Amino acid sequence: MRYIKRNLEAVVLEVTKEYPVVLVTGPRQVGKTTMLQKLMEGTERSYVTLDDLQERSIAKTDPELFLQLHKPPVLIDEVQYAPELFTYIKIHVDQYHMPGDFWLTGSQAFKLMDGIQESLAGRVALLSLTPLSQAEICGGEITPFQLDFDCLKEREKEREEMDVQAIFQRIYQGSMPAIISGLNRNSNIFYSSYLNTYIERDVKGLSVAVDSLKFLRFMTAVAARSGQMLNVAEIAQDADINQTQAKAWLTILETLEIIFYLHPYSNNLLKRLVKKPKLYFYDTGLVCYLTKWSSAETLESGAMNGAMLENYVVSEIAKSYLNCGREPFMYYYRDKDAKEIDIVLERDGVLHPIEIKKTANPGTELTKVFSLLDGASVPRGKGAVICMKPNLSAIDRENYIVPVWLI
């Protein structure tokens, strides 16, 4: 399988010099282990996976012995299976203070992983690896997306220009490394196997009582609402479960970093705002599989094309930050008059409003809504319409036109 260079590699090497523990989280099969094994080639670092039931048993029942058998520097894969290790890793770290002793991977978000926050607070560098970004697929270096014209012009030099059909092909195909690298050419077979493994291992690892068929129906109901404000009642009704169960299962999807939320932007000066978050998937290919689109062409002309394009753009901007080891400060704006701004990107104390449209000729009418942010206590900066126009342009001095392939 062709190895695809990950932008997070440089961040891992950098924090390894400073922190005794580096934890890389992310969904199953996004390439966490492959990336770290690539980085440890030619070094003394050893590798052990807790997918091995014998190793997992030792880690859980005698973590002190486990660390004697696998001395640092070591890469411990799927560490969420043995949270008992965290206390003993802390003891080792406090005794030896050696940067880079432990590389850990986990298929659960750190903030929702039981045990690790208390044990390793201040000792661990937290990184999140997402499915592949546009930049990684094109072989370019990625920087956090920002509305700076000079930075956008630089991005143009290393990106592959795409038309509408090519963009929807990428949305439909998804961004999982096994598909992009050519290891698995049939995306339907890949996602079918992926979901089976995901539900049977990861989901049931968090909630043993999960019914596989019901959870799959639940995921389909969630996918059908990608890019929409969260409505737990509708999801529960479609999945034939109660709202309490739907909330618990949404937490599982978030914990396993399948979905993420954009929360509404608000401050004391902005009134009459909605409070519900909007829901997105990190991988649009999974959404297309769950919602049963048969091809990129049918998706492009179908009822979900706008929502899928929005999901793709939002997830790509989020990836551009996460793959640089940074937190994306992204929100959306919607008031009770249904006036909405798709993305409010906060960067360096400035708000940048962004609209996402499946059009090649955006007009000034799309940017009028940006003035809604003028009442905020944080200043408004440059805005943009991200759309299907083939080249970087501008609506006026304050608002850019950014092609989707450039994010």
WOMO-V877244 format. One record per helix or strand of 2 or more residues. SS is the DSSP state (~ for helix, > for strand). FROM is the first residue (numbers start at 1). LEN is the number of residues. Records with the same first field share a line. If there is no record, write none. Layout:
SS: FROM-LEN + FROM-LEN
This chain:
~: 8-9 + 32-8 + 53-9 + 63-7 + 79-4 + 85-12 + 110-3 + 116-5 + 134-5 + 149-10 + 164-10 + 177-4 + 187-20 + 212-12 + 232-8 + 243-13 + 284-7 + 296-6 + 305-18 + 364-3 + 368-8 + 404-3
>: 21-5 + 46-4 + 74-4 + 102-5 + 124-5 + 259-6 + 278-4 + 330-6 + 340-8 + 350-7 + 383-5 + 393-4 + 399-5
